[in-house]
């Protein structure tokens, strides 16, 4: 049987300035009832305005989103300003908080900017209803069934999950975990290869934790290039130059095993020889990718470069992963393994090496990734506020280096202090991530799925 239904379509009409015009096809923007629409000059917006014609409009100026269904089946829409430079006006009044819009309302982007008229229309449509479908139950094709029956997709849910399986079920991390587990089994009896596999997997898991907290997408190959770039720097003559500058010219010479110095002197040496030197080394790839991004055109420059604090955190932490892996696998684990093997045998040496590897890699969330991610936050902040960029970068560089030096100094003296410094470093990174999410110009796009489920 067939029956008639009325569907209400909402849309925005662009009018030139304050003069109403008959809109063309290009001046009408349909609104989807199941997703929000961002208005601005950014090509990624759902309602894109000409960047040359409307300079007063921000890249992401305002957002209009479906709110709820009313008792009669109509969808309510709310309008929010996205901290735009020139403000958003609704019917001539500047928008302070999110506000519901009704047909005929005029949305002005900036005081004298372009106007968008919110409109709706009722469209008649025919809906075919199966004779076996209960109208009262309002059943649909979304896997509703009778209580005493089981559908094919219920028996084999993997068939009906579609894209949700990759976007919402952490399928990719699961696949990588299975691959690494197989590789770990394959390298049993080969301690060096097994240590590399274990270290890479733990580093991936630790970084993925930070990536999820940031909530912003960054191409995996960009993040991987950060880690590889740092590794290349460490095995190049650049490292020798940094050692000469920070540990020979500056007071950063690290103490030898038999040298006895005070806590304050050790802290100063670690500040120059470990903090300032290593944080600058790790952040070099981030600075390079920032300048590369400036040379690219949209949308690549936004995807690759540094445009906000979240970008800096993700890239800085990725660089730190490469530093941690090379430092751990190339220096600390081999030294510990060799020393233990001399004293207690080869098997004991291998066990000691693995015992050292796990906390060093996993602890990088409160170590190298924390320092470099924190410094990356300041790089992104300097991009957002270029007039104060120099001061911002100086504060970030010194504070990240101080945390690094404090960790190295306390590690040689007191385990309890080491815990305190580690927690403090982790807290600094988490605070930077939370603040970066607030400051993000793309926060609606980054975090809308947490509340509206649009992606």
C-alpha positions as a Markdown table, in Angstrom:
| # | Residue | x | y | z |
|---|---|---|---|---|
| 1 | Unk | 0.0 | 0.0 | 0.0 |
| 2 | Unk | 1.1 | 3.6 | -0.5 |
| 3 | Unk | 0.6 | 6.7 | 1.5 |
| 4 | Unk | 1.6 | 10.4 | 1.3 |
| 5 | Unk | 4.1 | 11.9 | 3.6 |
| 6 | Unk | 5.3 | 15.5 | 4.0 |
| 7 | Unk | 9.0 | 16.2 | 4.3 |
| 8 | Unk | 10.3 | 19.6 | 5.4 |
| 9 | Unk | 13.5 | 20.6 | 3.7 |
| 10 | Unk | 15.6 | 23.4 | 5.4 |
| 11 | Unk | 18.1 | 25.5 | 3.4 |
| 12 | Unk | 20.0 | 28.8 | 3.5 |
| 13 | Unk | 19.7 | 31.4 | 0.7 |
| 14 | Unk | 22.7 | 33.7 | 0.2 |
| 15 | Unk | 21.7 | 37.4 | -0.5 |
| 16 | Unk | 24.2 | 40.1 | -1.5 |
| 17 | Unk | 24.8 | 42.4 | 1.5 |
| 18 | Unk | 21.6 | 43.8 | 2.8 |
| 19 | Unk | 19.8 | 43.8 | -0.6 |
| 20 | Unk | 17.5 | 40.9 | -1.3 |
| 21 | Unk | 18.0 | 39.2 | -4.6 |
| 22 | Unk | 16.4 | 36.3 | -6.4 |
| 23 | Unk | 18.8 | 33.5 | -5.5 |
| 24 | Unk | 20.4 | 31.4 | -8.1 |
| 25 | Unk | 21.1 | 27.7 | -7.8 |
| 26 | Unk | 24.6 | 28.5 | -6.4 |
| 27 | Unk | 23.1 | 30.7 | -3.7 |
| 28 | Unk | 21.0 | 28.0 | -2.1 |
| 29 | Unk | 22.6 | 25.6 | 0.4 |
| 30 | Unk | 20.5 | 22.6 | 1.5 |
| 31 | Unk | 20.8 | 21.5 | 5.1 |
| 32 | Unk | 20.9 | 17.9 | 5.9 |
| 33 | Unk | 18.7 | 16.9 | 8.9 |
| 34 | Unk | 21.3 | 14.4 | 10.2 |
| 35 | Unk | 24.4 | 16.6 | 10.2 |
| 36 | Unk | 25.6 | 20.1 | 11.0 |
| 37 | Unk | 26.7 | 22.7 | 8.5 |
| 38 | Unk | 29.8 | 25.0 | 9.0 |
| 39 | Unk | 29.6 | 28.4 | 7.3 |
| 40 | Unk | 32.9 | 30.1 | 6.3 |
| 41 | Unk | 35.6 | 30.6 | 3.7 |
| 42 | Unk | 37.4 | 27.3 | 4.4 |
| 43 | Unk | 36.9 | 24.9 | 1.4 |
| 44 | Unk | 36.0 | 22.2 | 3.9 |
| 45 | Unk | 33.0 | 24.0 | 5.2 |
| 46 | Unk | 29.5 | 22.9 | 4.1 |
| 47 | Unk | 28.5 | 26.4 | 3.2 |
| 48 | Unk | 31.6 | 27.9 | 1.4 |
| 49 | Unk | 31.7 | 31.7 | 0.7 |
| 50 | Unk | 34.0 | 33.4 | -1.7 |
| 51 | Unk | 37.2 | 34.2 | 0.1 |
| 52 | Unk | 38.0 | 37.2 | -2.1 |
| 53 | Unk | 34.5 | 38.7 | -2.1 |
| 54 | Unk | 33.8 | 38.3 | 1.6 |
| 55 | Unk | 37.0 | 39.0 | 3.5 |
| 56 | Unk | 35.2 | 39.8 | 6.7 |
| 57 | Unk | 34.1 | 36.2 | 6.9 |
| 58 | Unk | 36.3 | 33.9 | 9.0 |
| 59 | Unk | 37.6 | 30.6 | 7.7 |
| 60 | Unk | 35.1 | 28.8 | 10.0 |
| 61 | Unk | 32.6 | 31.6 | 10.9 |
| 62 | Unk | 29.4 | 30.0 | 12.2 |
| 63 | Unk | 27.7 | 26.6 | 12.4 |
| 64 | Unk | 24.1 | 25.6 | 12.1 |
| 65 | Unk | 23.0 | 22.2 | 13.4 |
| 66 | Unk | 19.8 | 20.2 | 13.8 |
| 67 | Unk | 18.6 | 20.2 | 17.4 |
| 68 | Unk | 15.7 | 17.8 | 17.8 |
| 69 | Unk | 12.4 | 16.6 | 16.4 |
| 70 | Unk | 9.3 | 18.5 | 17.6 |
| 71 | Unk | 6.1 | 16.6 | 18.4 |
| 72 | Unk | 4.8 | 17.2 | 14.8 |
| 73 | Unk | 8.0 | 15.8 | 13.3 |
| 74 | Unk | 9.7 | 19.0 | 12.3 |
| 75 | Unk | 13.4 | 19.5 | 12.9 |
| 76 | Unk | 14.6 | 22.5 | 15.0 |
| 77 | Unk | 17.8 | 24.2 | 14.0 |
| 78 | Unk | 20.3 | 26.2 | 16.1 |
| 79 | Unk | 22.9 | 28.7 | 15.1 |
| 80 | Unk | 26.2 | 29.2 | 16.9 |
| 81 | Unk | 29.1 | 31.5 | 16.3 |
| 82 | Unk | 32.6 | 29.9 | 16.1 |
| 83 | Unk | 34.5 | 32.7 | 17.8 |
| 84 | Unk | 34.7 | 34.6 | 14.5 |
| 85 | Unk | 36.7 | 37.8 | 14.3 |
| 86 | Unk | 33.7 | 39.9 | 13.2 |
| 87 | Unk | 30.8 | 38.1 | 14.9 |
| 88 | Unk | 27.6 | 36.6 | 13.7 |
| 89 | Unk | 24.3 | 38.6 | 13.7 |
| 90 | Unk | 20.8 | 37.1 | 13.8 |
| 91 | Unk | 18.2 | 39.5 | 12.6 |
| 92 | Unk | 20.5 | 42.4 | 13.3 |
| 93 | Unk | 21.5 | 41.4 | 16.8 |
| 94 | Unk | 24.9 | 40.0 | 17.5 |
| 95 | Unk | 24.8 | 36.4 | 18.5 |
| 96 | Unk | 26.2 | 35.8 | 22.0 |
| 97 | Unk | 25.1 | 32.2 | 22.5 |
| 98 | Unk | 23.6 | 29.5 | 20.4 |
| 99 | Unk | 20.1 | 30.4 | 19.3 |
| 100 | Unk | 17.3 | 28.7 | 17.5 |
| 101 | Unk | 16.5 | 29.9 | 14.0 |
| 102 | Unk | 13.1 | 30.1 | 12.2 |
| 103 | Unk | 12.1 | 30.4 | 8.6 |
| 104 | Unk | 12.8 | 34.0 | 7.4 |
| 105 | Unk | 15.5 | 34.7 | 9.9 |
| 106 | Unk | 18.5 | 36.6 | 8.5 |
| 107 | Unk | 22.0 | 35.5 | 9.4 |
| 108 | Unk | 24.7 | 38.2 | 8.8 |
| 109 | Unk | 28.4 | 37.2 | 8.9 |
| 110 | Unk | 30.1 | 40.3 | 10.3 |
| 111 | Unk | 28.3 | 43.6 | 10.8 |
| 112 | Unk | 28.0 | 44.4 | 7.1 |
| 113 | Unk | 28.9 | 41.1 | 5.6 |
| 114 | Unk | 26.9 | 38.7 | 3.5 |
| 115 | Unk | 23.5 | 37.6 | 4.6 |
| 116 | Unk | 22.0 | 34.1 | 4.7 |
| 117 | Unk | 18.2 | 33.7 | 5.0 |
| 118 | Unk | 17.1 | 30.5 | 6.7 |
| 119 | Unk | 14.1 | 29.0 | 4.9 |
| 120 | Unk | 12.2 | 25.8 | 4.7 |
| 121 | Unk | 9.8 | 24.1 | 2.3 |
| 122 | Unk | 7.4 | 21.2 | 2.5 |
| 123 | Unk | 7.9 | 18.5 | -0.1 |
| 124 | Unk | 5.3 | 15.8 | -0.7 |
| 125 | Unk | 6.7 | 12.3 | -1.1 |
| 126 | Unk | 5.3 | 8.9 | -1.5 |
| 127 | Unk | 6.4 | 6.1 | 0.8 |
| 128 | Unk | 5.8 | 2.5 | -0.1 |
| 129 | Unk | 4.9 | 0.4 | 2.9 |
| 130 | Unk | 5.1 | -3.3 | 2.9 |
| 131 | Unk | 2.0 | -5.2 | 3.7 |
| 132 | Unk | 3.9 | -7.1 | 6.4 |
| 133 | Unk | 5.1 | -3.9 | 8.1 |
| 134 | Unk | 3.3 | -2.5 | 11.1 |
| 135 | Unk | 2.6 | 1.2 | 10.6 |
| 136 | Unk | 2.1 | 1.8 | 14.3 |
| 137 | Unk | 5.5 | 0.4 | 15.1 |
| 138 | Unk | 7.1 | 2.7 | 12.5 |
| 139 | Unk | 9.5 | -0.1 | 11.4 |
| 140 | Unk | 12.2 | 0.5 | 8.9 |
| 141 | Unk | 15.1 | -1.2 | 7.2 |
| 142 | Unk | 17.4 | -0.5 | 10.2 |
| 143 | Unk | 17.3 | -4.1 | 11.4 |
| 144 | Unk | 14.0 | -4.0 | 13.3 |
| 145 | Unk | 12.3 | -7.3 | 13.4 |
| 146 | Unk | 9.6 | -9.3 | 15.2 |
| 147 | Unk | 10.5 | -10.5 | 18.7 |
| 148 | Unk | 10.2 | -14.2 | 17.6 |
| 149 | Unk | 12.4 | -13.8 | 14.5 |
| 150 | Unk | 16.1 | -13.4 | 13.7 |
| 151 | Unk | 17.3 | -11.5 | 10.7 |
| 152 | Unk | 20.3 | -12.5 | 8.6 |
| 153 | Unk | 22.3 | -9.4 | 9.7 |
| 154 | Unk | 21.6 | -10.2 | 13.3 |
| 155 | Unk | 23.2 | -13.6 | 12.8 |
| 156 | Unk | 26.1 | -12.2 | 10.8 |
| 157 | Unk | 26.5 | -8.6 | 12.1 |
| 158 | Unk | 29.7 | -8.0 | 10.2 |
| 159 | Unk | 27.7 | -7.8 | 7.0 |
| 160 | Unk | 25.7 | -4.8 | 8.1 |
| 161 | Unk | 28.2 | -2.7 | 10.0 |
| 162 | Unk | 29.8 | -1.2 | 6.9 |
| 163 | Unk | 32.0 | 1.9 | 7.5 |
| 164 | Unk | 31.2 | 1.9 | 11.2 |
| 165 | Unk | 33.5 | -1.0 | 11.6 |
| 166 | Unk | 36.5 | 1.0 | 10.6 |
| 167 | Unk | 35.4 | 4.4 | 12.0 |
| 168 | Unk | 33.9 | 3.4 | 15.3 |
| 169 | Unk | 35.2 | 0.0 | 16.3 |
| 170 | Unk | 39.0 | 0.6 | 16.3 |
| 171 | Unk | 39.5 | -1.9 | 13.6 |
| 172 | Unk | 42.8 | -0.5 | 12.4 |
| 173 | Unk | 44.5 | -0.6 | 15.8 |
| 174 | Unk | 43.1 | -4.2 | 16.2 |
| 175 | Unk | 44.6 | -5.3 | 12.9 |
| 176 | Unk | 48.0 | -3.8 | 13.8 |
| 177 | Unk | 47.9 | -5.5 | 17.2 |
| 178 | Unk | 47.3 | -8.9 | 15.5 |
| 179 | Unk | 50.2 | -8.2 | 13.1 |
| 180 | Unk | 52.6 | -7.3 | 15.8 |
| 181 | Unk | 51.5 | -10.3 | 17.9 |
| 182 | Unk | 52.3 | -12.6 | 15.0 |
| 183 | Unk | 55.7 | -10.9 | 14.5 |
| 184 | Unk | 56.4 | -11.3 | 18.2 |
| 185 | Unk | 55.8 | -15.1 | 17.9 |
| 186 | Unk | 57.9 | -15.2 | 14.8 |
| 187 | Unk | 60.9 | -13.6 | 16.5 |
| 188 | Unk | 60.9 | -15.9 | 19.6 |
| 189 | Unk | 64.5 | -16.9 | 20.0 |
| 190 | Unk | 65.7 | -13.8 | 18.2 |
| 191 | Unk | 66.0 | -11.4 | 21.1 |
| 192 | Unk | 67.2 | -8.3 | 19.1 |
| 193 | Unk | 64.5 | -8.6 | 16.5 |
| 194 | Unk | 61.9 | -9.3 | 19.2 |
| 195 | Unk | 63.0 | -6.2 | 21.2 |
| 196 | Unk | 62.5 | -4.1 | 18.1 |
| 197 | Unk | 59.0 | -5.4 | 17.5 |
| 198 | Unk | 58.0 | -5.0 | 21.1 |
| 199 | Unk | 59.4 | -1.5 | 21.2 |
| 200 | Unk | 57.6 | -0.4 | 18.1 |
| 201 | Unk | 54.3 | -1.8 | 19.2 |
| 202 | Unk | 54.5 | -0.2 | 22.7 |
| 203 | Unk | 55.5 | 3.1 | 21.1 |
| 204 | Unk | 52.5 | 2.9 | 18.7 |
| 205 | Unk | 50.1 | 2.2 | 21.6 |
| 206 | Unk | 51.5 | 5.1 | 23.7 |
| 207 | Unk | 51.3 | 7.5 | 20.8 |
| 208 | Unk | 47.8 | 6.3 | 19.8 |
| 209 | Unk | 46.7 | 7.2 | 23.3 |
| 210 | Unk | 47.8 | 10.8 | 22.8 |
| 211 | Unk | 46.4 | 10.9 | 19.3 |
| 212 | Unk | 43.0 | 9.9 | 20.5 |
| 213 | Unk | 43.1 | 12.6 | 23.3 |
| 214 | Unk | 43.9 | 15.3 | 20.8 |
| 215 | Unk | 40.9 | 14.3 | 18.7 |
| 216 | Unk | 42.3 | 15.8 | 15.4 |
| 217 | Unk | 43.1 | 13.8 | 12.3 |
| 218 | Unk | 46.6 | 14.0 | 10.9 |
| 219 | Unk | 47.7 | 11.8 | 8.0 |
| 220 | Unk | 49.7 | 8.8 | 9.3 |
| 221 | Unk | 52.5 | 9.3 | 6.8 |
| 222 | Unk | 53.0 | 12.8 | 8.1 |
| 223 | Unk | 53.3 | 11.5 | 11.6 |
| 224 | Unk | 55.6 | 8.7 | 10.5 |
| 225 | Unk | 57.8 | 11.2 | 8.7 |
| 226 | Unk | 58.3 | 13.1 | 11.9 |
| 227 | Unk | 59.7 | 10.1 | 13.7 |
| 228 | Unk | 61.9 | 9.1 | 10.8 |
| 229 | Unk | 63.2 | 12.6 | 10.4 |
| 230 | Unk | 64.3 | 12.7 | 14.0 |
| 231 | Unk | 66.1 | 9.4 | 13.6 |
| 232 | Unk | 67.9 | 10.7 | 10.6 |
| 233 | Unk | 69.0 | 13.8 | 12.5 |
| 234 | Unk | 70.3 | 11.6 | 15.4 |
| 235 | Unk | 72.5 | 9.5 | 13.0 |
| 236 | Unk | 73.8 | 12.5 | 11.1 |
| 237 | Unk | 76.6 | 15.0 | 11.8 |
| 238 | Unk | 74.0 | 17.4 | 13.1 |
| 239 | Unk | 74.1 | 15.5 | 16.4 |
| 240 | Unk | 77.8 | 16.1 | 16.8 |
| 241 | Unk | 77.3 | 19.8 | 16.2 |
| 242 | Unk | 74.6 | 20.0 | 18.9 |
| 243 | Unk | 76.8 | 18.1 | 21.3 |
| 244 | Unk | 79.7 | 20.5 | 20.7 |
| 245 | Unk | 77.5 | 23.6 | 21.2 |
| 246 | Unk | 75.4 | 22.5 | 24.2 |
| 247 | Unk | 78.0 | 20.3 | 26.0 |
| 248 | Unk | 81.3 | 22.0 | 25.2 |
| 249 | Unk | 80.6 | 25.6 | 24.5 |
| 250 | Unk | 77.6 | 25.8 | 27.0 |
| 251 | Unk | 77.7 | 24.2 | 30.5 |
| 252 | Unk | 76.0 | 21.0 | 29.4 |
| 253 | Unk | 78.7 | 18.5 | 29.9 |
| 254 | Unk | 77.2 | 15.4 | 31.4 |
| 255 | Unk | 78.9 | 13.9 | 34.4 |
| 256 | Unk | 81.1 | 10.8 | 34.2 |
| 257 | Unk | 80.3 | 7.7 | 36.3 |
| 258 | Unk | 82.9 | 8.5 | 39.0 |
| 259 | Unk | 82.3 | 12.3 | 39.1 |
| 260 | Unk | 80.6 | 13.6 | 42.2 |
| 261 | Unk | 78.6 | 16.8 | 41.9 |
| 262 | Unk | 75.7 | 18.5 | 43.7 |
| 263 | Unk | 72.1 | 18.3 | 42.7 |
| 264 | Unk | 72.1 | 22.0 | 41.6 |
| 265 | Unk | 75.1 | 21.5 | 39.4 |
| 266 | Unk | 73.7 | 18.3 | 37.9 |
| 267 | Unk | 70.4 | 20.1 | 37.2 |
| 268 | Unk | 72.2 | 22.9 | 35.3 |
| 269 | Unk | 74.2 | 20.4 | 33.3 |
| 270 | Unk | 71.1 | 18.5 | 32.4 |
| 271 | Unk | 69.2 | 21.6 | 31.5 |
| 272 | Unk | 71.8 | 22.5 | 28.8 |
| 273 | Unk | 73.1 | 19.1 | 27.8 |
| 274 | Unk | 69.8 | 17.2 | 27.8 |
| 275 | Unk | 66.9 | 19.6 | 28.0 |
| 276 | Unk | 67.8 | 22.4 | 25.6 |
| 277 | Unk | 69.8 | 20.2 | 23.3 |
| 278 | Unk | 67.4 | 17.3 | 22.9 |
| 279 | Unk | 64.2 | 19.3 | 22.8 |
| 280 | Unk | 65.6 | 21.5 | 20.0 |
| 281 | Unk | 66.7 | 18.4 | 18.1 |
| 282 | Unk | 63.3 | 16.8 | 18.4 |
| 283 | Unk | 61.4 | 19.9 | 17.4 |
| 284 | Unk | 63.5 | 20.6 | 14.2 |
| 285 | Unk | 61.2 | 18.3 | 12.0 |
| 286 | Unk | 58.1 | 20.2 | 13.4 |
| 287 | Unk | 59.6 | 23.5 | 12.4 |
| 288 | Unk | 60.5 | 22.1 | 9.0 |
| 289 | Unk | 57.0 | 20.8 | 8.4 |
| 290 | Unk | 55.6 | 24.2 | 9.4 |
| 291 | Unk | 57.6 | 26.0 | 6.6 |
| 292 | Unk | 56.7 | 23.2 | 4.2 |
| 293 | Unk | 53.0 | 23.8 | 4.9 |
| 294 | Unk | 53.3 | 27.5 | 4.1 |
| 295 | Unk | 54.4 | 26.6 | 0.6 |
| 296 | Unk | 51.4 | 24.3 | -0.1 |
| 297 | Unk | 47.9 | 25.1 | -1.2 |
| 298 | Unk | 44.6 | 24.1 | 0.4 |
| 299 | Unk | 43.7 | 21.5 | 1.6 |
| 300 | Unk | 47.2 | 20.1 | 1.8 |
| 301 | Unk | 48.7 | 22.9 | 3.8 |
| 302 | Unk | 46.0 | 22.4 | 6.6 |
| 303 | Unk | 46.5 | 18.7 | 6.6 |
| 304 | Unk | 50.2 | 18.7 | 6.7 |
| 305 | Unk | 51.4 | 21.9 | 8.3 |
| 306 | Unk | 51.2 | 23.5 | 11.7 |
| 307 | Unk | 48.2 | 25.8 | 12.0 |
| 308 | Unk | 47.1 | 25.3 | 15.6 |
| 309 | Unk | 48.4 | 23.9 | 19.0 |
| 310 | Unk | 46.8 | 20.4 | 18.3 |
| 311 | Unk | 49.0 | 20.1 | 15.2 |
| 312 | Unk | 52.1 | 21.0 | 17.2 |
| 313 | Unk | 51.3 | 18.5 | 19.9 |
| 314 | Unk | 50.7 | 15.6 | 17.4 |
| 315 | Unk | 53.8 | 16.3 | 15.4 |
| 316 | Unk | 56.0 | 17.0 | 18.4 |
| 317 | Unk | 55.0 | 13.8 | 20.1 |
| 318 | Unk | 55.5 | 11.8 | 16.8 |
| 319 | Unk | 59.0 | 13.2 | 16.6 |
| 320 | Unk | 59.7 | 12.1 | 20.2 |
| 321 | Unk | 58.7 | 8.5 | 19.3 |
| 322 | Unk | 61.5 | 8.3 | 16.8 |
| 323 | Unk | 63.9 | 9.8 | 19.4 |
| 324 | Unk | 62.8 | 7.4 | 22.1 |
| 325 | Unk | 63.1 | 4.3 | 19.9 |
| 326 | Unk | 66.6 | 5.1 | 18.7 |
| 327 | Unk | 67.8 | 6.1 | 22.1 |
| 328 | Unk | 66.4 | 3.0 | 23.8 |
| 329 | Unk | 67.2 | 0.4 | 21.1 |
| 330 | Unk | 70.5 | 2.0 | 20.1 |
| 331 | Unk | 72.0 | 3.0 | 23.5 |
| 332 | Unk | 70.3 | 2.0 | 26.7 |
| 333 | Unk | 69.0 | -1.5 | 26.0 |
| 334 | Unk | 72.3 | -2.7 | 24.4 |
| 335 | Unk | 74.4 | -1.3 | 27.3 |
| 336 | Unk | 72.1 | -2.8 | 30.0 |
| 337 | Unk | 72.1 | -6.2 | 28.1 |
| 338 | Unk | 75.8 | -6.3 | 27.7 |
| 339 | Unk | 76.6 | -5.3 | 31.4 |
| 340 | Unk | 74.1 | -7.9 | 32.7 |
| 341 | Unk | 75.4 | -10.6 | 30.4 |
| 342 | Unk | 79.0 | -10.0 | 31.6 |
| 343 | Unk | 77.8 | -10.4 | 35.2 |
| 344 | Unk | 75.2 | -13.1 | 35.0 |
| 345 | Unk | 75.1 | -14.6 | 31.6 |
| 346 | Unk | 73.5 | -14.1 | 28.2 |
| 347 | Unk | 70.0 | -15.1 | 29.1 |
| 348 | Unk | 69.9 | -12.8 | 32.1 |
| 349 | Unk | 71.3 | -10.0 | 30.0 |
| 350 | Unk | 68.5 | -10.4 | 27.4 |
| 351 | Unk | 65.9 | -10.4 | 30.2 |
| 352 | Unk | 67.3 | -7.2 | 31.7 |
| 353 | Unk | 67.3 | -5.5 | 28.3 |
| 354 | Unk | 63.6 | -6.4 | 27.8 |
| 355 | Unk | 62.8 | -5.2 | 31.4 |
| 356 | Unk | 64.4 | -1.9 | 30.6 |
| 357 | Unk | 62.8 | -1.5 | 27.2 |
| 358 | Unk | 59.2 | -1.7 | 28.3 |
| 359 | Unk | 59.2 | 1.1 | 30.9 |
| 360 | Unk | 61.4 | 3.4 | 28.8 |
| 361 | Unk | 59.1 | 3.2 | 25.8 |
| 362 | Unk | 55.8 | 3.2 | 27.7 |
| 363 | Unk | 57.1 | 5.9 | 30.0 |
| 364 | Unk | 57.7 | 8.2 | 27.1 |
| 365 | Unk | 54.1 | 9.4 | 27.6 |
| 366 | Unk | 55.4 | 11.1 | 30.7 |
| 367 | Unk | 58.9 | 11.6 | 29.2 |
| 368 | Unk | 60.0 | 12.5 | 25.7 |
| 369 | Unk | 56.5 | 12.6 | 24.2 |
| 370 | Unk | 55.4 | 14.8 | 27.1 |
| 371 | Unk | 58.2 | 17.3 | 26.7 |
| 372 | Unk | 58.1 | 17.5 | 22.9 |
| 373 | Unk | 54.3 | 17.5 | 22.7 |
| 374 | Unk | 54.2 | 20.3 | 25.3 |
| 375 | Unk | 56.7 | 22.3 | 23.2 |
| 376 | Unk | 54.7 | 21.6 | 20.1 |
| 377 | Unk | 51.7 | 23.2 | 21.8 |
| 378 | Unk | 53.6 | 26.4 | 22.0 |
| 379 | Unk | 54.6 | 26.3 | 18.4 |
| 380 | Unk | 51.0 | 25.9 | 17.4 |
| 381 | Unk | 50.0 | 28.7 | 19.8 |
| 382 | Unk | 52.7 | 31.0 | 18.2 |
| 383 | Unk | 51.1 | 30.3 | 14.8 |
| 384 | Unk | 47.7 | 31.4 | 16.2 |
| 385 | Unk | 49.2 | 34.5 | 17.9 |
| 386 | Unk | 52.1 | 35.6 | 15.6 |
| 387 | Unk | 52.5 | 39.0 | 17.3 |
| 388 | Unk | 53.6 | 37.3 | 20.5 |
| 389 | Unk | 55.2 | 34.3 | 18.7 |
| 390 | Unk | 58.8 | 34.9 | 20.0 |
| 391 | Unk | 57.7 | 35.2 | 23.6 |
| 392 | Unk | 55.5 | 32.1 | 23.3 |
| 393 | Unk | 58.2 | 30.0 | 21.8 |
| 394 | Unk | 60.7 | 31.0 | 24.4 |
| 395 | Unk | 58.4 | 30.1 | 27.3 |
| 396 | Unk | 57.6 | 26.7 | 25.7 |
| 397 | Unk | 61.2 | 25.9 | 24.9 |
| 398 | Unk | 62.5 | 26.8 | 28.4 |
| 399 | Unk | 59.6 | 25.0 | 30.3 |
| 400 | Unk | 59.9 | 21.8 | 28.2 |
| 401 | Unk | 63.6 | 21.8 | 28.7 |
| 402 | Unk | 63.3 | 22.4 | 32.4 |
| 403 | Unk | 60.9 | 19.4 | 32.8 |
| 404 | Unk | 63.3 | 17.3 | 30.8 |
| 405 | Unk | 66.3 | 18.3 | 32.9 |
| 406 | Unk | 64.4 | 17.7 | 36.2 |
| 407 | Unk | 63.5 | 14.2 | 35.1 |
| 408 | Unk | 67.1 | 13.3 | 34.2 |
| 409 | Unk | 68.4 | 14.9 | 37.5 |
| 410 | Unk | 65.9 | 13.2 | 39.8 |
| 411 | Unk | 66.3 | 9.9 | 38.1 |
| 412 | Unk | 69.8 | 9.7 | 39.4 |
| 413 | Unk | 68.9 | 10.5 | 43.0 |
| 414 | Unk | 65.4 | 9.7 | 44.2 |
| 415 | Unk | 62.8 | 7.3 | 42.8 |
| 416 | Unk | 60.0 | 9.1 | 44.6 |
| 417 | Unk | 60.9 | 12.4 | 43.1 |
| 418 | Unk | 61.1 | 10.7 | 39.7 |
| 419 | Unk | 57.5 | 9.6 | 40.1 |
| 420 | Unk | 56.5 | 13.2 | 41.0 |
| 421 | Unk | 58.3 | 14.7 | 38.0 |
| 422 | Unk | 56.8 | 12.0 | 35.7 |
| 423 | Unk | 53.3 | 12.8 | 36.9 |
| 424 | Unk | 54.0 | 16.5 | 36.6 |
| 425 | Unk | 55.2 | 16.1 | 33.0 |
| 426 | Unk | 52.2 | 14.0 | 32.1 |
| 427 | Unk | 49.9 | 16.6 | 33.7 |
| 428 | Unk | 51.6 | 19.4 | 31.7 |
| 429 | Unk | 51.0 | 17.5 | 28.4 |
| 430 | Unk | 47.4 | 16.7 | 29.3 |
| 431 | Unk | 46.7 | 20.3 | 30.2 |
| 432 | Unk | 48.2 | 21.4 | 26.9 |
| 433 | Unk | 46.0 | 19.0 | 25.0 |
| 434 | Unk | 42.8 | 20.2 | 26.9 |
| 435 | Unk | 43.7 | 23.8 | 26.2 |
| 436 | Unk | 44.6 | 23.1 | 22.6 |
| 437 | Unk | 41.1 | 21.5 | 22.1 |
| 438 | Unk | 39.5 | 24.7 | 23.4 |
| 439 | Unk | 41.7 | 27.0 | 21.2 |
| 440 | Unk | 41.3 | 24.8 | 18.1 |
| 441 | Unk | 39.6 | 26.8 | 15.2 |
| 442 | Unk | 38.3 | 23.4 | 14.0 |
| 443 | Unk | 37.0 | 22.2 | 17.4 |
| 444 | Unk | 33.4 | 21.8 | 16.1 |
| 445 | Unk | 34.7 | 19.5 | 13.3 |
| 446 | Unk | 37.1 | 17.6 | 15.6 |
| 447 | Unk | 34.8 | 16.9 | 18.4 |
| 448 | Unk | 31.3 | 17.1 | 17.0 |
| 449 | Unk | 31.2 | 13.3 | 16.5 |
| 450 | Unk | 31.5 | 12.8 | 20.3 |
| 451 | Unk | 28.1 | 14.5 | 20.8 |
| 452 | Unk | 26.2 | 14.3 | 17.5 |
| 453 | Unk | 27.5 | 11.1 | 15.9 |
| 454 | Unk | 27.8 | 12.6 | 12.5 |
| 455 | Unk | 30.8 | 10.7 | 11.4 |
